[in-house]
Amino acid sequence: MREMMTTAATGAGWIGTLCCATAYFLVSRRRIEPDALMTQSLNVLGAAMLALSAAVSGAWPSVTSSLVWVLIGLQTLIGVRRRPSTTEG
């Protein structure tokens, strides 16, 4: 059971890494805006998965870092959702 959990957590960590790296790549290439819903969603999902992977491994500083990343992303997502939509007419 423990081995299966470790394998799943490792997979989650790799997916989380891919999500965060994709967000960073897209912002760096100016394909998406830093405060875009897609950017922040990828960051929140990725950081949450990295936190899970780190927790299973007992890497508590990484868990803390990832959870801070999640909180920052959630704060930004809330701000993006509250922002009035701008449409050109």
Buried (B, 14 or more C-beta within 10 A) or exposed (E): EEEEEEEEBEEBBEBBBEBBEBBBEBBEEEEBEBEBEBBBBBBBBBBBBBBBBBBBBEBEEBBEBBBEBBEBBBEBBEEBEEEEEEEEE
